[in-house]
Amino acid sequence: MSKRTIVLWQAVLALFLGGFTTYSLLYCTQPLLPIFSAYFNVSPTVASLSLSVAIAGVILGMLITPKLSKRWGRKRVMSVALASAAILEGAAALSPYYELFLVVRSLQGLVLAGFPANAMAYVMEEFPPHQAGTIMGLYISGTAVGGMMGRLAAGWLTAWYSWQVAMLVLAACGAFAAIWFIFSLPGSQNQGGQGGETLGLLESLQRAVTERQLLYLYLCGFLIMGAFVTLFNYMSYLLMADPYGLSTADIGTLFLLNAIGTVIAPLAGRLTALYSHAKVLAGGIVLMLLGCLVTLAATFGIKVVGMIVFSGAFAANHATISGWVGRCATFDKAQASAWYLTFYYAGSVVAGTAGGLFWSLYGWSGVIAMIAILLIVALAIVMREPTWRTADNRTVHLP
């Protein structure tokens, strides 16, 4: 194996692990919402803020990340993000009041913002186009596995010990991962060379929203992420109640279903080269819609099948859009990716919190109705654009 190949896979492994850590820390509270409701005596909607405020912090952090990475370098910003988030995870575990807990989670989201957009830009700048799609898929796989394992570990450790112990263990794992990342990721060789012009904050937003294709991709990210978070936020309330009566460990185990994303995300990267980003994205949205509707079945096993389809399609959609944004951007790829992730996480905050109202008023059928509306709008956006530009600047017509 050549030295170049070793360095390539060293970078891929570091990015995978960084994505794993980022999303395990970000989403570890999701299966614990019923526990927070009981422990802090808050409603499901307020309990959902443990996730929403962290994601809101990510959104805010995305606004300053591109400038920081231009000044300090992508690797340094990503390294600081991982190390700081691990420290704040420990602080959250020791918070005696829910208000303080939410403040710490907000700060954790703020520092974690330094990782995703820079990781996506790193892939697009450091790897040739014929490899970037697959490697982006592998990175997205890391985020999927991290989100899954963070939820899984939180659920199990809470059932065995307490939610505080669960978060302390995750903090220790995050610290180890940060150290590994710092010493294993090669420094950027092409930052700025392929990234495009770095613009001011408002100027980059104006460029993004006036380039119609980027705006459509951002809106799709908003909608599919909102749908994904809403389903898994309130599925725990449904399954911990009668007639299912699952424990937090059982709920955490269900997040193993997201493992399908580790296979689907890289596959989506390869499919885009064969069938275009547009067709892969449209198909993925349809599968998400079918998956969420299947969860309306009363039988637990059928619900699980629906969740598998829904999770796999979501991973494919996120990988597809993540790679596509970098190809469409005519300015700094990190800024374009940051704005995509800003819309993406905004969908999580808005829909994830609003889903609590649908759950309280209409139950699970109301939650699924809301998710279905989000996905139908996303599909309409994809179908609305008569032609989509592919990675090699060809156009593809949708039926």
N, C-alpha and C positions, 0 to 999 in steps of 0.2 A: 504494500500500500504506500503510495507516494506521500510526501510531506504535505502537499497541497490538499490531498484527500483527507488526511488526518485533521488538518486545520479546519476544513469544511465541516466535518462531522463533529468536531469539538464545538464549533459555533452553533450548529444545529442543536446539539445536546444542551448547551448553555441556554439558548433561547427557549427550548422546550421546558427546561427546569424553571427559568424565570417566569414564563407564562403560567406554569403549574403553581408556583408560589403566589403570584399575584392574585390569581382567581381563587385559590384555596382560602386565602386570608379575606378576600373581598366577600365571598359567598358563604362563609362558614356559619353565619347566623341564620341562614334561610330555613333549615329544618328546626330551628330552635324557637320560632315565633310563638308557638303555643306555650313553651316554657317561659318565655319572657312575659307573655300575657299573665300567667299565673304568678311568677316570681315578683314582678314589679306592679302587678295589678293594673294592667293597661289593656285597652281594646285591641283586637286584631289589626286595625288600621294603624294604631300608634305603635304596636309591636313591629309592624312592617317597616317602620322608620329606621330600625337598626340596620336594615339593608339599604333603604332609600337614601339616608343621609350620607352613607359611605359612597354611594354612587354619585350623589350630588357633589361630594368632594372631588371625585374623579373628574366630573364635568368642569368644575372650576379650575382644577389643576391643568386640564387640557389646554386652557387658554394661555398658559404661560410656559408650558413644556417646550414648544418649538424654539422659543428664544433661548431658553436655558440650554437646550441640547446644542444649539448653534455656538454658544459661548463656551460651554464646558465639555462638549462631546457627548455622543449618544451613550457610550459605555458608562461614563461617570454618572450621568443622570439616572440611568437604569439601576446602577449599583446602589446609589444613595436611596432610590425609591424602595428597593427590596429591603435594605437594612433598616431604614426608618419604619417601614410598615411592620416589620417583625417586633420592634420595640413597642410600637403603639398597640399591637395585638396583646402584649402582656399588660399594658396599662389598662386596656379595656376590660380585661379579665378581673382586674383589681378595683374596678369602679363600683363604689357602694350605692350610687344613685343612678337611676335611668337617664336623667338629664346629663350627667357627667359622662355616662356610657355613650350617649349619642354624640357628645362633643368630641370624644376621642375617636369614635368611628368616622366622624366627619374629617378629622385631621388625617386619619389613616387613608381614606379615599383620596384626599388631596395629594399625599406623597406618592400613592400608588399610580397616580396619573402619569408619572414620569416614565413608566415602563411600556404600556401597550403601543402608543403611537411611535415611540422610538424603535421598538422592536420591529414593527411593521415596516418602518422606513429603512431600518438596517437591512432587512431581507431584500427589499427592492433595490438598495444601493450596492450591496456587497455580493449578490449572486446574479448570474446571468439570467436572462428572461426564461430560458428553457428549464431552469431549475427553480426559479423563484416561486412559481405556482405551487409546486409540490412542497417546497420548504415552508411556504406560508401555511399550507395545509397542516404540516407537522407542528408548526408553532401553534396553530389553532387547536390542534389535538392536545398540546400541552395545557392550553387554557381549559379545555373541556375536562381533561383528567384532573387538573387542579381543582376546578370547581366541584367536580364529583367527589374527590377524595377529601376536600375540606368539609363538605357537607356530611360525608360518610363518617369521618373521624369525629366531627362535632356531635353527631347523633349518637354514636356508640359511646364515646367518652362521657357524654352527659348522662346517658342511661346507666353507665357503670359507676360514675363518680359525681360530677356536677358540671354545669356549663362553664364555670370558672376554670376548672382543671382542663377541660377541653380546649379552651382558648389559650391557656398557658402552654400546653403541649404544642399547639399549632404555632405559637410564637417561637418556641425553641426550634422547630423544624424550619420555620422561615429564616431564622438567623443562620442556620447551617446552609440553607440553599443560597442565601445572599453571599456567604463566603465562597462557596463553590463557584458561583457566577462570576464574582470579581476576579478570581484567579484562572478561569477557564475561557471566558469569551475573548476572542481576538479583538484588538482595537479596530476602529473603523479605518478603512483604506480609501473609501470613495465618498465619504460624507461631503455633500455639497457638489461633488462631481456629476452625480446623476440626480440629485435631489431637486433641482430647479431653484428658481428665485425665491428667497425668503422675504415675505411681505410683512407689513404691520398687521396687527390683530384684526382690525375692522376691514382693512383692505383684503386680507386673505379670505375673510368671511364673504365679502362682496364678490370676490372672484369665484368662490366656491358656489354661491347660490345663483350667480348669473350664468355659470356653465351648467346648462340644464341637466346634463347627464349626471354630473356630480350631485346636484341637488336631489335628483330622483333616487340615487343610491343612498344618500343620507336619510331621506324620508323612509326608504325601505328598512334601513337599519333601525330607525326609531320604532317602527311598527313591529318588526319581527322580534326585537329584543323585549319590547313591552309585552308582547304575547307570551314569550318564553318565561319571563320572570313572573308574570301574573299566574300562569298555570302552576308553577312549582311553589310559589308563595303560599297559595291557599289549598293546594292538594294536601298539605300536612294537616290542616284543620279538618278536612273531609275524612282523611283516613285514620286520624287519631280518635274520631268520634264513632259512635255506634252506626252501623253494625260491624265496622271493620276493627276498631279498637287497637290500632297499631301503636307501638311504643316509639320513643324517639330513636332508639337503635334501629327499629324496623324502617322508620322514615328515612334515616340516614342511609340504610342499605339500598333503598329504592333509588337513590341518586347514582348507584352503580349503573343504572340504565344509561346515564350520560356517557358511559364508556363507548357506546356505539359511535360517538362523535370522533373518537381517536382513529377509527377506520374510515368513516365517511368524509371527514374534512380533507385528508390527503387525496382521497378518491375524487372529491369534487374538484380539486385543483387540476387533476388529470383530465376530467371530463370537460372542463372549460376549454381545453385545447382542442377537443374533438367536436364539441357541440356549441361552443360559445358560452360566455358568461350569462347572457340574457336567457337562453333556454334552460340552463342549469338552475338559475335563480327562480324562474317561473315554475319549474317542476318542483323545486324545493318548497316553495310557498304552498303549492297545492297539497303536498304531502303533510306539511305542518297543519293545514286546515283539516285534512282527513284524520290525522292523529288526534287532534283535540276533540273532534266530534266523537271519536270512538270512546273517549274517557267518560262519556255520558252513560255508558252501559253500567248496570248495577253490579255485574260480576267483576270481582277483583282482577282476575286473570286477564279479562278483556281490557280493563283499564290499563294494565301494565303494557299490553301490546300497543295501545294508543300512545302511551308515554314514550315507548321506544321509537315509534315512527316519528313522533313529534320532536324528540331530542336529536335524532339522527339528521332529520331534515333541517333543523335549526343550525346544527354544526356546519352542514353543507352550505347553507345560505350565508352564514357569517364568513366562512372561508372564501366563498365566491366574491362577496362584496369587498372584503379586505384586500384581496389581490387586484380587483378591478379598479378600486379607487386610486391605487398607486399608478396604474396604467393610464388613467384618464387625466390625472392632475397635470396642469401646465405650470404649476408653481411648486414650492418646496413640498416634497412628498410627506414629510413629517407633519407639516401644517395641514395638508389635505387629509391625512389619516387622523390627525387630532380632531378635525372638525367632524369627520365621520363618527369617531368614537364619542364625541360630544353629543351628537344626535342619538347615537346608539344607546348611551347611558341615560340620556334624558328620557327616552322611551321607557327604560327600566323604572325610573323614579315616578314618572307621571302615571303610567299604566299599572305599575306594581302597587302604588298607593291607592289609585282609584279602584283597583280590583277588590280592595277590602270593603268598599262600599257596596259593590255588586254582591260580594259574598254575604255581607250582613243583611242585605235587603232581599236577595233573590236566590241565595244558595249557590250550589255548584253549577246549575243550569245557567244562572245569570253570569257567572264567571266565564263559562264557555261561550256564551253569546257575545260577551265583550271581546274575547280573544278572536272569535270568528270574524267580527267586524273589522278588527285591526288587520287581519290577514287578507281579507277580501279587498280592503283598501290598498294594501301593499301589492297584491296581484294586479289590481287595476292600474297602479302606477307603472308597473313593469310593462303591461300590455298597452299602456297609453303612448309610450314612446315608439314611433313607427320603425325606427332603425336604431340599433345600438352599435357602438364602435367596439371592436374586439381589441385584444392586446396588440395585434399587428396592424391595427388601423383599418381592418376590413370592416364591413357593416354586415349585420345579420338582421333579417326581417322575421318578425314573429308572426304567427298566423293570426 
